[in-house]
Every structure is written in structure tokens, then in C-alpha cells.
Amino acid sequence: MMDRKERFEAIELALTDYQDSKGRRSRDVEFRGESLPLEVVRINVNVPLLNHDNSRLRAQLKSHPKGDEVLRNPIDSASQEVLSELLRQTNQYAELCKQLDEKGQVEPGVITRDGMLVDGNTRLVALRDNGENGIDVALLPKGANDDDFFDVEASIQLRTLVHRDYTYTNQLLLVASLRERFESQDAIFKALDWQRLGPKRLAEHDRRLAIVEEARQLTGRPYEFFDNKEELIKDLDNSYQSLLQSDPEGAETLKQTRLFAMEIGLNKDEVRAIDEDFLGEHFGPNLEGTEAAQFFTQFDAAGSPSGLGGLIDRDDQPPTINIKGATKAWRDLPDDSPVKGAVFRNAKRASRNLIEKRIQVEMRTQPLEYVDQIAEKVDELTENLHIYFKDENFDKGKFQFRAKKMVKSIKELEQLLNRYL
């Protein structure tokens, strides 16, 4: 593996060849507030270093057993291999390899004079895996520093975040890293191009990352576990916030119960159905007399095993459920544990029953909503009808025809009411 001096010399040699050949290829990059055309050179694929401060890999590195080693010594060959493996696991990597094989490299990467890639990390790994010898890169000026590297990445990737294949947790961690980097929120909004609703979006990201971090602390799950749970995290945050002011204890119960439901594997509809009363009214009572009951009552207030099991609960009351303790202990249960199966079945059944009950309630209240909406519209129409009829372009004949049809429908409804009531 090349050392720093060898990489620098290889890049300088490529730049000299470019200038001697009177090359004209460049890539426009925003640099220190201006669009700067950077010279594009071709270097051997073994020259560049993969960037450990890659926003697309932040979550994966935090979860990786060797993540700390990579961050301490990112240019080590072992660290570079970890980064390569993580990039191979990103979304659409196989498709990128195919495109590069069929069409070649279209967009050059961006590299420092020391050989650290600011943009193009996934492309480099794909080119290496495809057996290519060279990669096209745009060279940053010699005086570029760490702040410049970040600003360039921001202009290329972060401000088009929604269009990139960043995972959900990487998006959350990216915003957190910007909080650490900038004292001013305006600087964060500029980096992410959040021109509208910046404070609201930032607060949402902070809260939702906090939910993920709490869930990880309870379950030991890696960040990747939550990447396909974006909708559930957002729904949980919204439900928690709407309940927080009126019922903070209920809001916390709702949060912990939904985190447990995600951990045990309930589907999206089942998790969304869970409210603050789910444990006490729908799930807990069904546990009485089952082998799953003691699993939930074996923890003290801190979630640690108490050794008392369910013995402290009175016989005439549902078991007291420590949902945080249950969430912590869930992964320690064997997959074939009868308790695990019983808990899952009971939770799923309770959630499905709750969904059915809510559907029935909606079916009962829907006709009332229809009648209220129609009555409101008719009242509004009656109040403003004289205004419409004063308009010479208003089609009175068409209105009369449709109004008579509506009156006929109302009379038919009245006849049905007389029959059923």
C-alpha cells in the first residue's frame, strides 16, 4: 500500500501529464462560495484512499466491530478494506458495477492532493472490483483544508440528499454530525439546503435519532436494523408528541410498547395500531395464566431481573408488565423458546383485534361524517346561491338539473330512514 508521499507524487505526476498534454477536461465544484473548474486527471485505482468520514457509511461504521479502529487509523490497509466491504453492501452497488462496466466512468470523483477521496468512494471500489486500472478524479487546490473538504461534499452530496441512496439512519447521523460541526443552525440549513421549515425539520431529526438511540440501547441492535423502519419511527414520534402534553406517562408507555413491538417483529399495521392503553387493556389481560406472563413480571423498575417473577402480583389483577425490561431481555430468549412464541402470538392477536375494533368504529361513524359534510356543503351552497345566480356566465340550467338529482337522492334516503327507523 502506498504511503502519503507516494500518493502525493503519483497525483502530481498525473497532473503534470495532464498539463503537458494540454488537457481540457474539468469538473465544476463549489469551492469557498464560488464555482471552480477543477482539473480532471486519471490515476491508478490503487492511489486514492477511501474516505472514512463518508456520510453514507456513518451508521455502518458506528455499528461495525472494527469501526473505532477505522476512525483511529483510517489509512491503514485493514481499515481501507473495512470501508471497501461496507461500500459493497450499500444500495445499488451491483447496479453501479454494471453501469461502469457497460458505459465506463462518466462523472469524475473529487480528491485531495494527498489522495483522500471527497466524492466517488463507491465508484472507486466498483472500478477496482470490475478490474479497471484507472479512475478519473478532479483535483482540489493545494490549499484546501478540512472545512473545504466538508463544504465540497456538502455541495455535491448533502444538498441532494433526498436523491442519493443514503440509508435512513445515515441521514439521521449526518444531521447529528452537522450539529457537532456548526454552532449556527443557519449553517446546518445551508449545508442541507433546508431553506424552508429548517428549525422544524432539525427538531424532527433530533427527536427521531433519539428514538433510534434509545431503541439501540435497549436491544443492542445495529443502526441498519432501523433503516427499513423509517415510517414507524416517524409515526412513533408524531404519536408521542401529540400525547406528550396531555399525558406524558401515556406517551412514554406508547413509545416503549411500540419499540417492543418492533423488536419482536410485528408488522407495520400492527405496530401503528398500538396506543398508550394497549398494554393495560388489550395485551396484558390476555397474558393471565399463560407461560408468557412471568417473562414480563421478572424485572424490577430498572429492567433487571428481580428474582420474584410474577409472585408479587395479586391474583385478581392483570400482571404488571415491565415493557422496557422485556425489550432488553427479548434477544436473549432462544428462537425456539415457547415463551417467545407465546408473547409474539398474544401481541399479534391483541394488535389485530384492536385494528378490527377501530375499523368497526370507523364504519359506524363514517355515515355520520358523510351526513355532516353534505349538510355543511348544502348550507354553504344555499347561503351563496344568490351570488352564483347574479353571474351571467353561471350555467343555471346545468345547476338546476344536478340540484334536482341531489334532491331526489335525499328523498330516497328519507324513504330508507322511514323504513329502518
C-alpha positions in Angstrom: 0.0 0.0 0.0 1.3 3.5 -0.9 2.4 5.9 1.8 1.4 9.6 1.8 4.4 10.7 -0.1 3.9 8.1 -2.9 0.3 9.1 -3.3 1.1 12.8 -3.5 3.8 12.1 -6.1 1.5 9.9 -8.2 -1.1 12.6 -8.2 1.3 15.3 -9.1 2.7 13.2 -11.9 -0.8 12.7 -13.3 -1.4 16.5 -13.1 1.9 17.2 -15.0 0.9 14.7 -17.7 -2.5 16.4 -18.0 -1.0 19.9 -18.3 1.7 18.7 -20.8 -1.0 17.2 -23.0 -2.9 20.4 -22.8 -5.9 18.6 -21.3 -9.2 20.4 -21.2 -11.3 18.2 -19.1 -12.6 19.8 -15.8 -15.4 19.4 -13.3 -17.1 22.4 -11.8 -17.2 22.2 -8.0 -18.4 24.8 -5.4 -15.3 25.9 -3.6 -15.3 28.6 -1.0 -18.5 30.1 -2.3 -17.6 30.0 -6.0 -18.0 27.6 -8.8 -14.4 26.4 -9.5 -13.4 24.3 -12.6 -11.1 21.6 -11.2 -8.7 19.8 -13.5 -9.7 16.1 -14.0 -6.8 13.6 -14.2 -6.7 9.9 -14.5 -4.8 8.0 -11.7 -4.3 4.3 -10.8 -7.2 2.9 -8.8 -4.7 1.9 -6.0 -3.7 5.6 -5.4 -6.8 7.0 -3.7 -7.8 6.4 -0.1 -11.4 5.7 0.7 -12.8 8.5 3.0 -13.6 7.3 6.5 -15.6 10.4 7.1 -18.1 9.3 4.5 -21.7 10.4 5.3 -23.1 7.3 3.5 -21.2 5.0 5.9 -21.5 6.8 9.2 -24.2 4.4 10.7 -22.4 1.3 9.4 -19.1 2.3 10.9 -20.7 3.1 14.3 -22.1 -0.4 14.3 -19.1 -2.2 13.0 -16.9 -4.1 15.5 -13.8 -2.5 13.9 -15.4 0.9 13.5 -13.3 2.6 16.2 -10.1 1.2 14.7 -11.0 2.6 11.3 -11.7 6.0 12.7 -8.3 6.0 14.7 -6.2 4.9 11.7 -8.3 5.3 8.5 -5.4 4.9 6.1 -4.3 1.5 7.4 -4.8 -1.2 4.8 -7.2 -3.2 7.2 -9.3 0.0 7.7 -9.4 0.6 4.0 -10.7 -3.0 3.5 -13.4 -2.5 6.1 -14.5 0.6 4.2 -14.5 -1.3 0.9 -16.7 -4.1 2.3 -19.2 -1.6 3.7 -19.4 0.3 0.4 -20.0 -3.0 -1.4 -23.0 -3.5 0.9 -24.7 -0.2 0.0 -27.8 0.0 -2.0 -27.5 -0.3 -5.8 -23.8 -1.3 -5.6 -24.3 -4.2 -8.0 -26.2 -1.8 -10.4 -23.3 0.7 -10.2 -20.8 -2.0 -11.1 -22.9 -3.0 -14.1 -23.2 0.6 -15.3 -19.5 1.2 -15.0 -18.8 -2.0 -16.9 -21.2 -1.1 -19.7 -20.7 2.7 -20.0 -17.5 3.4 -18.2 -17.0 6.2 -15.7 -19.0 9.3 -16.6 -18.7 11.5 -13.6 -15.2 12.0 -12.1 -14.6 11.8 -8.4 -13.1 14.5 -6.3 -9.8 14.0 -4.5 -7.3 15.9 -2.3 -3.7 16.3 -3.2 -2.9 13.7 -0.5 -5.1 11.2 -2.2 -8.2 11.2 0.0 -11.5 10.9 -1.9 -14.0 13.6 -1.1 -16.5 12.2 -3.7 -16.5 8.9 -5.6 -15.8 6.3 -2.9 -18.3 3.8 -4.1 -17.2 4.3 -7.7 -13.6 3.6 -6.8 -14.5 0.2 -5.1 -16.7 -0.7 -8.1 -13.9 0.1 -10.6 -11.5 -2.0 -8.6 -13.9 -4.9 -8.4 -14.5 -4.6 -12.2 -10.8 -5.0 -12.8 -10.3 -1.4 -14.1 -6.8 0.2 -13.7 -7.7 3.8 -13.6 -10.2 6.3 -12.1 -10.9 9.9 -13.2 -10.7 12.4 -10.4 -11.0 16.2 -10.1 -8.1 17.7 -8.0 -8.8 20.1 -5.2 -6.4 23.1 -4.9 -3.3 22.6 -2.8 -4.5 24.9 -0.1 -7.7 23.1 0.6 -8.4 22.2 4.2 -10.8 20.0 6.2 -13.5 22.7 6.1 -13.2 22.9 2.4 -13.4 19.1 2.1 -16.7 19.2 4.0 -18.1 22.1 2.0 -17.3 20.3 -1.2 -19.0 17.1 0.0 -22.0 19.3 1.0 -22.3 20.9 -2.4 -22.0 17.6 -4.2 -24.0 15.2 -2.0 -25.6 16.6 1.1 -27.8 19.2 -0.6 -29.2 16.5 -2.9 -29.6 14.0 0.0 -33.1 13.0 -1.0 -31.8 11.9 -4.4 -29.0 9.8 -3.0 -29.1 6.2 -1.7 -28.3 7.2 1.9 -29.9 4.9 4.4 -32.3 6.4 6.9 -30.0 6.1 9.9 -27.2 7.7 7.9 -29.4 10.6 7.2 -30.2 11.0 10.9 -26.5 10.6 11.9 -25.5 13.1 9.2 -27.7 15.8 10.7 -26.2 15.0 14.2 -22.7 15.4 12.8 -23.6 18.8 11.4 -24.9 19.8 14.8 -21.5 19.0 16.2 -19.7 20.8 13.4 -21.6 24.0 13.3 -22.7 26.3 16.1 -25.2 28.1 13.9 -28.3 26.4 12.8 -28.4 28.5 9.7 -25.1 26.9 8.7 -26.8 23.5 9.0 -29.8 24.6 7.0 -27.4 25.9 4.3 -25.4 22.6 4.2 -28.6 20.6 3.8 -30.4 23.2 1.6 -33.2 23.4 4.1 -34.5 26.8 3.0 -38.0 26.1 4.2 -39.0 24.7 7.7 -35.4 24.3 8.7 -36.0 24.5 12.5 -38.9 22.1 12.3 -37.0 19.6 10.3 -34.0 19.8 12.5 -36.1 19.2 15.6 -37.7 16.2 14.0 -34.3 14.7 13.1 -33.1 15.2 16.6 -36.1 13.5 18.2 -36.1 10.6 15.8 -32.4 9.9 16.2 -33.0 9.9 20.0 -35.7 7.2 19.5 -33.3 5.1 17.4 -30.5 5.5 20.0 -32.9 4.6 22.9 -34.0 1.5 21.0 -30.4 0.5 20.2 -29.5 0.9 23.9 -32.4 -1.4 24.9 -32.0 -4.0 22.2 -28.3 -3.9 21.1 -29.4 -3.7 17.5 -27.1 -2.1 14.9 -28.3 1.1 13.1 -29.1 -1.0 10.0 -31.9 -2.7 11.9 -33.8 0.6 11.8 -33.2 1.5 8.2 -36.4 -0.1 7.0 -38.4 1.3 9.9 -38.4 4.9 8.9 -42.2 5.2 8.7 -42.6 3.5 12.0 -40.1 5.9 13.7 -41.8 8.9 12.2 -45.3 7.6 13.2 -44.0 6.9 16.7 -42.5 10.4 17.0 -45.7 12.0 15.8 -47.9 10.0 18.2 -45.6 10.6 21.1 -45.5 14.4 20.5 -49.3 14.6 20.2 -49.8 12.8 23.5 -46.9 14.3 25.4 -48.5 17.5 26.8 -51.8 15.9 27.9 -50.5 12.6 29.1 -46.7 12.3 29.4 -46.9 8.9 31.2 -49.1 7.6 28.5 -46.7 9.0 25.8 -43.8 7.1 27.4 -45.9 3.9 27.6 -46.8 4.2 24.0 -43.2 4.7 23.0 -41.9 1.7 24.9 -44.6 -0.6 23.7 -44.1 0.3 20.1 -40.3 -0.2 20.5 -41.0 -3.7 21.9 -43.4 -4.4 19.1 -40.7 -3.5 16.5 -38.2 -5.7 18.3 -40.4 -8.8 18.4 -41.3 -8.4 14.7 -44.9 -7.2 14.4 -45.7 -5.7 11.0 -46.2 -2.0 10.3 -50.0 -2.0 10.6 -49.8 -3.9 13.9 -47.2 -1.6 15.4 -49.1 1.5 14.3 -52.3 0.2 16.0 -50.6 0.3 19.4 -51.6 3.1 21.7 -51.0 4.1 25.3 -53.7 1.7 26.5 -52.5 -1.3 24.6 -50.7 -2.9 27.5 -53.3 -2.5 30.2 -56.5 -3.0 28.1 -55.6 -5.3 25.2 -52.4 -7.2 25.7 -51.9 -7.6 29.5 -55.2 -9.2 30.3 -54.6 -11.9 27.7 -51.3 -12.9 29.4 -53.1 -14.1 32.6 -52.5 -17.8 33.2 -50.1 -18.1 30.2 -46.4 -19.2 30.2 -45.6 -15.7 28.9 -46.9 -13.9 32.0 -43.8 -14.5 34.1 -41.5 -13.2 31.4 -42.9 -9.7 31.8 -43.0 -9.6 35.6 -39.5 -10.8 36.3 -37.9 -7.3 36.1 -37.6 -4.6 38.6 -38.2 -0.9 37.8 -34.8 -0.6 36.2 -35.5 -3.6 33.9 -33.2 -6.0 35.7 -34.4 -9.5 36.8 -35.9 -9.2 40.3 -35.9 -12.9 41.1 -39.5 -12.6 42.3 -41.1 -13.5 39.0 -44.8 -12.8 38.9 -45.4 -13.7 42.5 -45.8 -10.2 43.7 -48.9 -9.6 41.6 -52.3 -10.1 43.1 -54.5 -12.9 41.8 -57.3 -10.5 41.0 -55.3 -8.2 38.8 -53.6 -8.5 35.4 -49.8 -9.0 35.6 -47.7 -5.9 35.9 -45.8 -5.6 32.7 -42.3 -4.1 32.7 -42.1 -3.5 28.9 -38.5 -2.0 28.9 -37.2 -5.0 30.8 -38.9 -7.3 28.3 -37.4 -5.4 25.4 -33.9 -5.7 26.9 -34.3 -9.5 27.5 -36.0 -10.4 24.3 -32.9 -11.2 22.2 -31.6 -13.4 25.0 -34.5 -15.8 24.5 -33.8 -18.7 22.2 -35.7 -18.5 18.9 -37.5 -21.8 19.7 -38.5 -20.6 23.2 -42.2 -21.4 23.9 -42.3 -18.1 25.8 -41.1 -16.2 22.8 -43.7 -17.8 20.6 -46.5 -17.2 23.1 -45.6 -13.5 23.5 -45.4 -12.9 19.8 -48.8 -14.6 19.2 -50.5 -12.8 22.0 -49.1 -9.4 20.9 -50.1 -10.0 17.3 -53.6 -11.2 18.3 -54.2 -8.2 20.5 -52.9 -5.8 17.9 -55.1 -7.4 15.2 -58.2 -7.3 17.4 -57.5 -3.6 18.1 -57.3 -2.9 14.4 -60.6 -4.7 13.8 -62.3 -2.8 16.5 -61.1 0.5 15.1 -62.3 -0.5 11.6 -65.7 -1.2 13.1 -65.8 2.1 14.9 -64.9 3.9 11.6 -67.6 2.0 9.8 -70.1 3.2 12.4 -69.1 6.8 12.4 -68.5 7.2 8.6 -72.2 7.6 7.7 -72.4 10.4 10.4 -69.4 12.1 8.9 -71.0 11.8 5.4 -74.2 13.4 6.5 -72.4 16.2 8.4 -70.3 17.0 5.4 -73.2 17.0 2.9 -75.3 19.2 5.3 -72.4 21.6 5.6 -72.0 21.9 1.9 -75.7 22.4 1.2 -75.9 25.1 3.9 -72.9 26.8 2.2 -74.5 26.5 -1.2 -77.8 27.9 0.0 -76.1 30.8 1.6 -74.2 31.8 -1.5 -76.7 30.8 -4.2 -77.8 34.4 -4.9 -74.2 35.3 -5.7 -73.9 32.5 -8.3 -77.2 33.4 -10.0 -76.1 37.0 -10.4 -73.1 35.8 -12.5 -74.1 35.9 -16.2 -71.7 33.1 -17.1 -73.1 30.7 -14.4 -74.9 27.7 -16.1 -78.2 27.9 -14.3 -79.8 25.1 -16.4 -77.0 22.6 -15.6 -77.1 23.6 -11.9 -80.9 23.0 -11.8 -80.6 19.6 -13.4 -77.9 18.5 -10.9 -79.7 20.0 -7.9 -82.9 18.0 -8.8 -80.8 14.8 -8.9 -79.5 15.7 -5.4 -83.0 16.4 -4.1 -84.2 13.1 -5.5 -81.3 11.2 -3.7 -82.1 12.9 -0.4 -85.8 11.9 -0.8 -84.7 8.3 -1.4 -82.5 8.5 1.7 -85.5 9.8 3.7 -87.6 6.8 2.5 -85.0 4.4 3.7 -84.8 6.2 7.0 -88.6 5.8 7.4 -88.3 2.1 6.6 -85.5 1.3 9.1 -86.4 3.6 12.0 
